[in-house]
């Protein structure tokens, strides 16, 4: 059965990774509280003032943007070890909605505490810049996915990135569970749900992978690499 990194050891894989023991203690003392959100509950929404950053300890969060015409674009799926709230730095207000895809647990760090920590902990500032860089890379990857790739390339690229994600956190890179329903995945990849289903069926016929609801088994990492636009090599 596929694995999901449902719980996060903050010192190993969450936001403050890279801090020494004393810095980690200061970080945890500055955290305001642990926040629990239930499935479909909003963590924050667009135009809401930026007050805190959040490190996901358990569960998964979806970020999305809705236009005034009612159209919604899924921007990303975030799991244990990911940091949320960076979208608010540009204008001091969030530019996206963050909604729990399942019951989730997050560590909340108020902005004023974060700013104070950055002044006394240069390593935290460096980690923050790395997180910002990762968000930029994520946005660029989404633009490439929606603008240039064919449907099978989009799915292969995303599955390969997820494989790398799970491997980097000590889980299997060939058997894992996706946190999102197919409709959300199709939206994120810029295709209709029916198109996603046909693309999955095509890959299954080629013996590249198998979907069982949200559980994925990869039979051929090489097949994904040949089809995908990604440099990550996730083979175990």
PAKOL-913150 format. One record per residue: x, y, z of N, C-alpha, C in turn. Coordinates in pm, whole numbers, plus 50000, padded with zeros to 5 digits. Layout:
BEGIN
XYZXYZXYZ/...
***
This chain:
BEGIN
500854988050000500005000050000500885012450000/500455022749928501235034949921501255042150054/502295050450072502465057650197502215072450176/501815079150283501645093550282502345099250404/503165109850387503855115550502502885123450588/502055116350666500975122850738501475130750859/502615126850914503135133851030504525139150999/504815150851051506065157551018506915159751142/508155155051137509125158351239509705171751202/509345182351276509745195851238511245197251221/512015190951306513445192851299514045186551175/513355176651116513925169651002513415174850869/512095177250855511605180250722510725192550712/510345198750824509465210350813510245223250790/509545234250795510085247250758511435250450820/511645248550952512915252851009514065243150992/513975233550896515095224450877516355232450843/517465228350898518695235750877519095243851000/518205244551099518525251651223519225242151320/520115247751403520735239351504519785237851623/520205230351723519305227051835518815239551908/519715249151930519325261252002518375269751920/518645270651789517765278351701516405271651690/516395258351686515125251151680514285253951804/514935254451919514215257352043513595271252037/514345281051987513825294751975512645295251879/512765287751770511685287551672510405281951733/510515270651800509335264251856508715272751966/509555279952041509025288752146508285300752086/508675304651963508045316151898506755312351827/506585299451802505355294951737504175297851829/503145303851772502005308251853501175296551904/500885287251815500045275951853500015265751739/499465254151770499205244051669497755245651623/497565246651493496235249051437495685236251377/494445233151411493765221651353492685226551256/492695221251134491655224451038491055211450988/489745211250972489065199350925488935199650773/488615188450714488485187150569487525197850514/487955204850410487225215350340487185228650416/487805229250533487865241750609488965250650553/488705263750546489705273150496490685276850606/491965276550570493015281250660493125296350650/493095301450528492995315850501492405317550363/491995329750330491385332050200491935344750136/491705345750008492195357049929491725370349989/492605380149990492435393850042492555394550194/492605383150262492755383350407494155388250444/494285396950544495605401950584496555390650624/497805392150588498825382450627499165384450775/498915374550855499215375450998500175364651045/500215353350972501045342051017501525333950898/502595326450922503035315950832502675302650896/502525292250814502105279250866503005268250811/503495259750899504235247750859503305235750880/503105227950775502195216550784502875205150859/502265200850968502785189751046502135176551005/500865177050968500145165050925498995169250836/498665160750737497555163850648498005170350519/497085177150452497385183350322496455195150298/496985205150227496265217650202496305220650052/495185225149998495115229349858495065244549852/495865250549763495775264849739495175267049600/494335277349589493675279949461493375294849449/493065298849325492725312749296491395312849222/490475321349264489175322549199489025336449139/488605337049013488425349848946487075355848982/486885368448945485595374948972484475368748889/484845361448783483855354648700483495340848753/484115337148865483785324348926484655312748881/485655315348798486545304648753487615302148860/487935289548881488905285748984490065278248922/491275282048961492475274948920493195269749044/493405256749049494185250949158495655254649137/496275260149241497665264749232498665254649285/498235246549381499175236949436498565228349544/499245217249571498865208149678500035207249774/499795209649902500865210949999500685200550109/501805193950144501745183050241502745185350353/502875175350441503745176550558505145180950516/505635191350583506935196850552506875209450470/505705212850417505565224850333505185237050418/505545248650365505245261450432504165268750354/503195274350424502105281750363502095296250411/501605305150325501445319150362502355328650288/503275323350208504235331850138503575341250039/502385337649990501715346049890501355359749946/501315361050079500915373650139502015383950153/503265380250124504365389550146504355401350050/503855399649929503905410349829503075422449870/501865420049920500945431049951500445430750095/501005421850176500545419750314499145413950320/498685408750207497395401850202497545389250117/496805378950154496875366550077496255368449939/496855362149841496335362949704495685349949660/495585340249751494985327349719494185322349838/493385312049813492645305249918493405292549956/493455289350084494075277050131493015268850204/492745256850153491675248450207492225234550238/491825229050351492285215750390491635205050303/492455196050249491935184750171491575173050261/492035173650385491735163650487491975170250622/491595163850729491895169350861493405171450871/493825183550908495245186950903495685194251029/496985193451055497585199651173498745208451126/498755221151169499775230551125500365238151243/501615241951229502275250351328502175264751280/501605273451362501405287451325502515296151383/503135304151296504175313551340503745327651302/503325335851400502915349551370504025357351299/503635366051207504605373551128505545381751215/505025388051319505895396351403506955387851472/506595375651511507585366651571508615362251467/508135359651346509035355551239510045366451208/509585378851198510485389951167511525391851277/511115390051401512075391251512513115380251507/512665368151475513595356851466514615358851354/514155364351242515065366451129516185376251164/515905385651253516915395451292518025389251376/517685379051452518695372951540519195359451488/518545354251381518935341251327519115342251176/520315345651129520565346650984520235333850909/520405322450974520115309750908518635308550874/517775314350957516345314050930516005322450808/516695333850794516485342250677516885334750549/517975327250556518405319350441517375308750405/516845302150506515825292050482514595298250418/514255310250463513115317250407513325320050260/514525324350223514815327150083514725314449999/515135303350057515025290549986513565286949962/512725289750062511295286950047510675295749939/511055308449938510555317549835510985312649697/512245308449686512735303149559511965290849515/511615282349610510845270449577509465274149525/508855284449584507545288849537507625294549396/508685301749365508875306949230509045295449132/509835285449170510015273749084508695266649060/507865265949165506565259349153505685266849053/505695280149061504885288248969505365286948825/506675286748807507235285248673506895271548615/506955261348700506635247848654505175246948612/504275253448688502865253148654502625260348521/503305271548500503155278948374503605270348256/504715263248272505195254348166504215243048142/503715237348251502775226148240501535230148161/500955241648195499705245848132499915251347991/501095257047967501285263947841501935256047730/502735245947763503535239447661503345224447648/502975217647754502985203047753501695196847702/501825185147642500685176947607500145170347734/498935164847727498305159647848499115148447914/499675139247834500445128447896501735133747957/502325144147898503515150347955503195157148087/502045163548095501655170448218501515160548333/500795149648308500575139848415501885133048454/502685129148356503945122348386504865131448466/504915144248430505765153648502505315155148646/504005156248667503515157848803503765145348887/503495133648832503705121248906505185119548941/506065123148849507495122048875507915131648987/507375143748986507705153249093507205148149228/506015142049229505505136449354506375124849400/506845116849305507745105849338509005111149406/509565121949351510745128149411510435133749549/509245139649563508835145449692508815134649800/508165123349770508065112749869509425106749900/510255105149798511585099649821512395108749913/512305121949891513095131349971512685131250118/511495126150148511015125750285511055111750344/511775102750276511995089550331510915079350304/510005082250210508945073050175509235066550040/508445056750005508615050049876508385059849762/509235059149660509065067749543508235061049435/507845048449457507095041149355505695036849400/505405038349529504065035449580503685046249680/502665054049648502255064749738500825068849708/500245076349801498865081249786498865096049754/498055099949658497865114049629496785119649723/496945131949770495985137349867494725143049804/494745144949672493645152249608492755142949524/491455146649509490585139249418490965142149273/490505133949182490885135549041490435148748982/489285153649024488805166448970489785177748999/490335177849122491305188149158492615186249081/493045173849065494265171248990494095175448844/492935172548786492675176548648492705191748635/492095198748730492105213448728493525218748734/494325213348825495705217748841496505215748713/496245204548644496985201348522496385207648397/495275214948414494685222048302494015213048200/493305202948248492605193948156491265189848217/490375185048133489075180348181489255167148256/488395164248354488485151548426488455139448333/487645140348226487565129348131488905127248059/489575138348028490875137547962491905131248055/491845134848183492755128948281492525113948289/491275109648292490975095348300491515087848178/491385093848060491915087347939493445086647942/494065097147995495525097448003496035086948100/495345085448213495705075148311495565061348248/494455059148177494225046148113495325043048011/495775053147939496845051447840498145047047908/498475053648020499715050148092499615036248153/498435032748201498245019348257498405008748148/497895011548030498025002147918499475000447877/500275011047894501705010447861502535004647976/501855000548084502514994648202503515004148266/503205017248262504055027148327503665028748473/502365028548499501875030048635500475024348646/499975024348770498605020048794497985028948900/496765033448874495985041148970494955032049035/494845032649167493775026049240493175036449333/492125043149285491585054949351492695065449360/493195068649481494265078549492495645072249509/495675059149514496945052149533497615049749398/498895053149389499655051649266500765041449286/500895032349191502025023249185502755025849054/504025029349063504825032048943505605019348907/505425014648785506145002948738507405006748660/507395018648600508525022748516508855037448539/509835040048626510325053648645510905058748513/511595049948440512195053948313511135058448214/509995051548215508915055348126508395069248158/508295072548287507865085948327508885096448286/510165093448309511225102948275511235105748125/511055095448044511045097247899509865105747854/508775105047928507555112147891507495126047953/508185127948066508035140248145509075150648109/508775163148150509705174248139510225177048279/511125168848327511615170248464512995164148473/513865170048555515215164948568515385156648694/514335155648776514435148048900514455133148869/515365125848928515425111448913515045105249046/513915098249048513365093649175513565078849200/514205071849109514335057449125515055053949254/514575043649321515165039649449516315030049423/
***
